[in-house]
Amino acid sequence: MNRTLKATAAIMLMMVFALGCTKPDEPNNGGNNSGQNDSIADNSGTLNGHDFVDLGLPSGTLWATCNLGAEVPEGYGDYFAWGETEPKTVYDWTTYKYCNGEFDQLTKYCQEASFGYDGYTDELYDLQPSDDAATVNWGEGWRMPSASEGDELLSYCELKGDTVNGVPGLRIVGTNGNTIFLPSGGAKGDFVGPSPESLQVGGHGYYWVNERCYAFNNQMVGCYDYMANFISSPVVYSTGGWTTRSIGMSVRAVRSAE
């Protein structure tokens, strides 16, 4: 699995100096957001108690100001396996919701019989709302971003490495001047070893998108996006990647334009 992670650049992203998600919290933790920030301009606002920002993107996609499970932009928030909607302690195939304990025993989002339990297959590539961590935790109107929305974010916005309250990450500046911040929360999974601690916290970040990678026949994989490697200099950005779906990674929710 280490080889899988190294196959792509890691991510850390975005920040909002003037925009808060909810009440303040420690940067490494996060609870459910429950506040509102009246200083957000343009088409930015609050949905179900969670703030979002209009970055002036062509699609009109609106991005949340905090990670799922965090209360401030620099908070790492919760970690989710792809297709799961609750954080947990151990992230590996033995605990993954949609398999029978092994990577080749999948019970959902599987297109090859050799990776399905008893030859199971389906035609599902994109996460259903019931398996979307953003929709389930934040309510109707929120969802995980698509890969194309992640690509749009990095293509149309200005990207700057930054640090907020001691937490490194990437500030993304929209075409209208609004900004968001994605912290470098690393990832969690059995590749870390017996400890459930995060991998590469402060140097890398990984954020899920809502679709399985089409480019790989290996049904183990799920897609992630908007990546930056802050360990090297100059900062290197990447716009797509894949890894085992049992790994715990961050989620930054979006909502569609009204």
N, C-alpha and C positions, 0 to 999 in steps of 0.2 A: 504493500500500500504506500510506502514511502516513495517508491518509484512513480506511482500514480500521481501523488501530490506534486512531486518535483517536475512533472511533465508540463505544468503550467505555472505562470507567475501567480503569486498570492495576492490577496486584495486588502486594502484598507482604504476606507473612503470617508468621506464627507463630513461637513460641519456647518453649524449655524451659530455664529457668535451671538446675534441678537435674538435668535429664535430658540425658545425652550420647548421641550416636549410636554412637560408637566412640572410638578414640583421637583426641586433639586434632589439629587441622590448621588451616592458615591459612583465614580466613573466605572468601576468594574462590576457593578451590580445593576439590577433593574427590576422594577416591579411593574404592575399594570399602570399605564398612563391614565391620568384623570384630570388634567388641567387644560387651560386654554390660554393662548397668547394673542392678545389683541393687536400686537405690533406687527403681525404678519401682513404684508402688503399684497397688492394685485389680487390674483385669484386664489391666494393661499388662505387657509382657514383651518377648521377643526371638523372632524367627522367621528362620531361616536367617542368623543373625548380625546382624540389623538390628532395632533397637528400635522398638516401637510403644507408643502411649498410648491408654488408654480415657478418653474425654472425657465419658462419661455421656450419649451421644447416644441418641435413641429407637431408631434402627436397630441400635445396638450396634457400628457401624462403628469400627474401630480405625485410628488414623492414625500413620504413621511419624513419627519425631522429626526426620528429616533429609531433605533433597532427595535424589533419586536421583543418586548420584555424589559426594555430600558426606559428610564425616565428623563434622561438628559442625552444630548447628541453624542457625547463621548462615551456613554454607557455601552458596554458590550451586549447587554441583554441576555436573552436565552439562546440556547443552541438546539437546533432541530435536525433530525435525520430527514432526508428527502421523502416527502409524503407523510411524515408524522406531524402531529399538531401539539404535542406536549414535550417539554424538556425532560431529560432523565439523567441518571448517573452514569450509566455505561452505554457507549455507542459502538456496537458491533453487530455482527450478523445474528448472534444469539438473542439479541434484544430487539432486532428490527421487526417492525409491525407486519410487513408484507413478505415474510419468508418463513420457512420452517427451520430456522437455525443455521442455514447455509446459504451462500451467495447463489447457488444454483438450484435453490428450492423456493423460488419466488412465487407469490400467490396473487400479485397484482402488478400492473405496468410491466408486462413481460411479453415480448413478441417472438421468442424462440423457445420451442419446447424443451430444448436441452438445458435451459436455465429455469424452467418452470417446475413447480411441484407436481409430480405425476404427469408431466408433459403439459402443464397449464400454459395457455397463452391468452392474450387479449389484444385489443387494438388501441390501448391507452398509452399515449405519449405525454399528454399534458395532464397536470394534476387536476383532479376533480375538486370542486369547492369543499367537499367534506374532508379532503386531504390537504388543503391549503392552510398552512399555519396562520397566515395573516387573516384569512376570512373567518376561520374558526375562532381565533382569539380576539380579533378586533371587530368582527361583525360585518354585515353586508356592506358592500361598497369598497372594502379593502381586499387586496389580494397580493400574492407574490408577483414580482415582475416577470415578464417574458425575457428571453434572451435578446430579442430585438430591442426591447425597451432599455435593457442594460447597455447595449451597443449605442443606442441613441444618446443615452446619458453621457457616455464618454466621448462621443463624436462631436456633439454640439456644445459641450460645456468646457470651460477652462478648468484644468486640473492642477492642484497645488498641494504638495506635501505640507502638513501642518501638525501642530500639537495643541490639544485643548485640555487644560487642567492636568498636564502631564501625560496625556494619552495621545500617542501618535496616530495619524490617520491621513485621510485625503480630503481636502476641501474641494468641493465641486461648485464652480461659479456658473450660474445660468446666464443665458443671453440677456436676461432682464436685470442682472445684478444680484438676484436672490441666490443664496447658497445653502448647501447642506454639508454634513460631515459624516464620513463613514470611518469608525475607529478600527484599528487593527486588532481584532479580537481573536485571531487564530482559528483553530478548529479543535474538535474533540473526537476521539475515536480509538479503536483498538490498536492503531498504529503507534499510539503514545506509549503502549505497554500497559502494565497493571494499573497505573495511575490514571484517573479520569481527568487530569489537569489538561489545560489547553495547550495546543502545539503552536509554537511560533507566535505567541502573544506579543504584541508590540512591534513585530517585524513583518508579519503577514496577516492577511485577513481573507476570509472566504465567505461569499454570499450566494445563497441559492437562487436560482430562477425556477419557474414553475413547469419546465418541460424537460423530458429526458433527452439526452443527446442523440440526435439522429445519425451522427457520423460513426457511431460505434455499434457493432453487433453484440458486444458483451453487455448482457442485460444488468450487470452490476452497477452501471454508471448512471449518474445524474449530472445535470449541467450546473455550472455556476458561472458567475460573470463579474464584471467591473473589478479587475484585479490590479494591485500595485505591489511592487516589491520595494520596501523602504530600507532594506538592509544594504542594498547596493547603491552606488552613487555614480551617475545620476539616477534618479528614481525611474524605474521601468514599469510601464503600464501594459496591461494585456486586456483583451476584451472577450475572453471566453475560455472555458476549460471544462474538465470532467474529472470526476472522482467517484469512489464508491458511495452509493447512496445511503449506506448505514452510518456514515460519519456525521457528527454534529457540527453544523455551521450556522452562521448568523442569517437573519432574514431582515431585509428592509422593504417594507410594504409600499405599495403604490395604490392609487385610485385613478380611474379613467376620468378624462375631461368631462365636465358637466355639459 
